[in-house]
């Protein structure tokens, strides 16, 4: 039995979207297009917020890091799925699976933290505008960003250790297109997962705390916006905040469904779509949602397109 377990955990088999060779090629082409679009969008936002001096503000500092996280998140899952479809294989090595799960949890956890910091930034900008520069200084922004990365890293370690510490037996087929905690737990010999249950509980508390902070921030924001006499200022405030609220809601809801919904013993299209939604859709849509009708981003893009020369020192100011 030990030898069998050892043989089984040398690699896992990811879920194949279809058995048709032609459809797999279409899947590879579709995912390649999504990955290319998401990469171009997020790289563009990072470049614009680096190159344009007007975008060196806390709001765009967090947006730059969100784009970096989104780019890393989609890069941790989609390229492997594309490669498997092209080569008509399903395998991923044990260490590759560990690394993939660690990166997904780290990046998702960090993204929740960054989204929370962005909501706090909007709260200070709208509800305490006179104190904005003092509260949202460079040091405070860097600290919030560092805390987000630290929390994501801690969750990544906890989830990886809890998921891969039990022995695996039986099938090694994962009912997801990447290594994810719920699907991997279905492959373990034990039905009791104390370590991962503790890790998931910590993750839920972390996500819930972030959600509470975001909700409180927006309660204050909307109560302040509604008493603004100018319709133009109200519209500007809502256009800034509503996209962020949509992104946060979609990300947290799909993540909660993916981790709290029981995984079926047979491949489920719903499980596949949910895992796709929170790992692929946000990195693709975030740049569109945040930059749609954003005059500063449009202006910076126009500047890049029509004026090719930028001072070299601006290129070096990547993260302030």
N, C-alpha and C positions, 0 to 999 in steps of 0.2 A: 504493500500500500504506500509506503514512504517513497519507493522508487517511482510508483505511478504518479504520486503527487509531484515529485521532482520533475518528471517528464512533462506533466501537464502545465506547470507554471513556467516553462521555458519560453512560451509565447502564448498569445491570445489571438483569437480570430474575431475581427470586427464585423459588424453586421453589414451585409451586402444589400444594396438597395434593390437589386434585381439580378436574375440569373441570365438575362439576355445580354449578349455581347454588345449589340448595337445600343441598347438602352444604357449600358454602363459607359459607353463612349459619350453618349449624350449627357449623362450625369457628370462625367469628368469635364466636359466642355462647359456645362452650366455652372458647376462649382468654380471652374477656372475663371469664368467671367465675373462671378460674384467676388472672388478673391481679388481679381485685378481691380475691380471698381472700388472695393473697400480699401485696398492698399493705396490707390491713387488718391482717394478722398482724404484718408487720414494723413498721408504724407504731405498732401497739399496744405491741410490745416496746420500741421506742424511747421512747415516752411513759411507760411504766411505769418503765423504768430511769432516766428523768429525774425523774419526779415523786416516786417513793418513795425517801426518804432511806436506807432500809435496803439498797437496791440500788446504792448508790454505792460499789461495791467493784470491784477489778480484774476479777473474773470477769464481772460484768455490764457493765463498761466495754467489754470486748472483745465481749460479746454485742450490745451496742448498735451498735457499729461493724459487726459482722457483718450485723446486720439492715439497716443503711444500705446496705452493699455489695450485699446480696441484692436490696433494693428497686431500686437503680440497675441491677443486672445484668438483672433481668427487664424493667425499663423500657426498656433499650437494644434489645431484640429484639421482644418480644411486641406492643406497640402498633402498630408498623409492619406486622406480619403481620396484625393485626386490621383495620387500615385497608385493606390490600390486598385482603383477603377481602370487605370490605363494598363497596369500589369496583370489585371485579372487575378489578383491575390487579395487575401483578407487579413494576413498575419501582421502582428505587431509584437516586437520582442517584449519580454517581461520588464526590462529596464526602460524601454521606450514607453511602455504603458504607465509605469510609475512616474516617469518624467512628465508625460502628457497630463496625467491627473493632477500632479503637483502644480504645473503651470496654469491649468484651467482654474483651479481653486484659488491660487495665488492672485491671478489677474482679475478674476471675478470679485474676490474679496477686496482687492485694492480699488477696483472700479466703484464698488458701493461706497467706499470711504471718500473717493474723489467726488462722487455725485453728492454726498452729504456736505462736503466742503463747499461745493458750488452753490448749494441751497443756502448755506450760511453766508456766503459772499453776497448773494442776491438780497438776503435779509438785511445785512448791514448797509448795502448800497441804497435800498429803498426806505428802510425804516430808520436808519441812523446815518443819513448822508454826510452830516457834518463831522462825524467821527470815522468815516470810511478809511481815510488814509492812515489814521493812527491805528485802527483795529486790524485792517487788512494790509499790513506792511509786508515787506519781502520776507522777513524772518518768520512771521506767523504763517504765511502761505507755504513756505518750505517745510515748516514743522507739521502742518496738516497733511501735506503730501507725504512726508516721511512716515507719519503715523499710519496713513492708509496703506502704504507699502509694507510696513511692519505687520499690521494686522492681517493683511493678505498672506504674507509669508508664514506667519504663525498658523493660520488656518490651513494653508497648503501642507505644512509639516504634519499637523494633527490628522488631517483627512487621509494623507498618504500612509502614515503609520497605522492608523486604525483600519484602513481598507486592506492593506497588504500584510498585516501581521497574522491573520488566520491562515490556515492551510486551504488550498484550493483542491477540489476533487470533482469528478464527473466531467461535464462538458467544459470546454474553454472558450465557447462562443459568447461574445458580449453582444447584447441586444441594443447596441448604440453604435453610431458611426465613429465614436472615439471612446477612450477609456473614461468612464464616469462612475462615481461611487455607487449609486443604486444598482446598476447593472452588474458591477463586479461583486457586490455582496451576494448576489444570487448564485455565484459560482463557488462560494466558500462552503466548507464542510459543516461548519457550525451554523445553527440558526440564531444563536445568541451573539450579538456583536456589541459587547459592553463598551469597548474602546471607541468604536466609531459612533455609537449612540451618544457618548459624552461629547465627541467632536462635533457631531451634528447639532447637539443642544447648544454648544458654545456658538456655533455658526448661526443658529436661529436667533439667539440672544443678540449677537452682533448685528445681524441684519435688521432685527426688530428695533434695536436701539437707534440704528441709522434711520430707519423709517420714521420713528417717533420724532427724531431731530428734524427730519425733512418736513414732516407734517406740521410741526410747531412753527417752523420757519415760514411755511406758506400760509398758515393761519394769520400770522402777524403781517406777512407781505400783502395778502389780499385785503385784510382789514384796513391796512394803510392805503392801498391803491384805491379802494372804493370811496375814500373821503377826499381823494385828489380832485380839485375842481376842474382841472383841464382834461378834456376828453382825449387830447393828443397824448398827454403824459400817461393817462390810464392805458391807452392802447399800446404805448411803448413798453410799459411795465408788464402788461399781460403777454405781449408778444415775446418778451424775454423769458418770462417765468413758465408759461404754459408748456412750451416744448420740453423744458427740463423736467417738469412734472410727468409728462407723457413718457419720457425716456425712463425715468426712475420706476414708474408704475409697471411698465412693460418688462423691464429687467428683473425686478423683484418678484413679480407675479409668476413669470415663466420659470425663474430659478426655484421658487418655492414649490411649484407644481412638479418640477423635475425631481426634486429631492424628497418631497414628502409623499408623493403619489406612489403607492405600492407598484413594484415592477412585476409585470406578468411573466409567467413561465415560458410563454411563447412570444416570438417577436411581435411587437405592437407598433402600428403606424403612428399612434398617438405619442408613444414614448419617443419615437424617432423624431417626430415633428417638434416636440417640446424641447428635446436636447438640441435640435437644430436652431430653434428660435432664440434661445438665450445665449448660444455660442456663436451664431453666424449673423443673425438679423441685427442685433444692436451695433456691432462694429460697422455694418453697412449703412444703417439708417441714421446713426448718431450724427455723422457729419452733415447729412442733409437736413435733419431736424434743427440742429443748432445754427446752421449757416443760412437756412432759408429766410429771406427777408432781413438778413443781418447786414446793415449798411456798411459797417466797418470791414467785415469780411469781403463784401463786394468791392469796396473801394481798394482794399489791399490787393485783391485779385487783379483788378484793373491796373493797378500800379505795376504789378509783376508782369502782366501781359504786354503793357505798352512801354514800360521803362525797364529794360533788361539789366541795367547797371545799378547795383546796390553797393553802398560802402561795405568794405570787407569786414569791418569790425562788427557790423550788425549780424553777419552770418555766424560769427563766433559766439554770439550771446544766446546760445541755445536754451539754457535753463536759468536765465538771469545771471 
